[in-house]
Amino acid sequence: MDRIGARRSARDALRLLLVGAIAFGHAAAARADEPWLLDDPALRVLAPADLAERPPRFPFPVGERLVYDVTWFGMPAGRAEIEIARFVALGDARYAHVVARAATNAVFSWVYPVRDRSEAWIDLDRFVTVRTRATQERPGKHYDESVHYDWDTHFLHARLDKLHKGQRRELTLDFGPHAHDTSDAVYALRALPVAPRRSFSLPTWADRTLFELRIDVEAGASLESAALGGRVDTLVVRPSTFLDGAPYAAGEGAVWVAGPTRVPVRLEGWIRTTEHALLVRGLRATLARYTAAAPGWPLLVAPLAIPPADAGIATRGGLPIWAPPPSVHAARQHSGQSPRDVRSRIPRSSPP
């Protein structure tokens, strides 16, 4: 598979399909004995008091953790978790550090094995993803991918290492005026003013392609959720993906959200994987455990509010068609960067 995002292929389709896809793509907190994938010696960990003078735009608190049981046609398939592990500052920039893990069980691994870990830095003040890094292991395969969104030049820099082959691919792409990453799409959904008969559109990057994620909202049924303490009223969010203005059948599904912070309590759908060209139907993820916040953190650190207005972005071949403003032109000229696609061998001394 030669496309950037081999690590993301099937998982990103599901994330797009299920609006950020907690269910199978992102998952859980870093274990105590595991180093961060994203780190910097100059990082400073933030406490609730550090936000008082400059409240963030990103509204969800440190310690929010969602654990999902995933089934396939009713049979247990695996587990996925996602947690906001910490808030950190690097200079004047502040980030939510989202850490994730997903794993299929022994039975489902015969169909499509998943052993993935990913992390993201989401800018607290702009509510956009700045960096991601993920590792993926498959039988005989090991991938390591990092992505950097440069919001001055509006270039996305991606590096995919196929460690089992010693191959590296580095890409620089124009991501357009605004784009969500699959890391922040689920949080963007939850911050939208969702209500029955409302629709939204989110441009979202996945697998080196800018998709349009269309979201239609309708009233949902009352569901029993032990993780939320009993029966809850829900809204149903039905996402669909479009590429260059035409429907793109990466998958189809629905997300039931509940409560004041619009917690996804159930996700259902199917996906078409790109790594093995499999059509996987009958997937369901059910919220098994929910932690609203770490001790000392409020339920919300900022009011829920719609993210920046995402007017429709024209694309051709999954790349944006737009006229960058003078500030972006100047940043690009100053950086000396331009779109590129370079393949090479991984230097033996190169860090992952």
Secondary structure, DSSP 8 states (H G I E B T S, - for coil): --STTTTTHHHHHHHHHTTT-TTTTS-----TTS--SS--TT-EE--GGGGSSS--S----TT-EEEEEEEETTEEEEEEEEEEEEEEEETTEEEEEEEEEEEE-TTGGGTS--EEEEEEEEETTT--EEEEEEEEEETTEEEEEEEEEETTTTEEEEEEEETTTTEEEEEEEE--S--EEHHHHHHHHHHS---TT-EEEEEEEETTEEEEEEEEEEE---EEEGGGTEEE-EEEEEEEEEETTEE--SEEEEEEEETTTTEEEEEEEEEE-SSS--EEEEEEEEEEEEE---TT--S-SS-----S------EETTEE-----HHHHHHHHHHT---EEEEEE--TT---
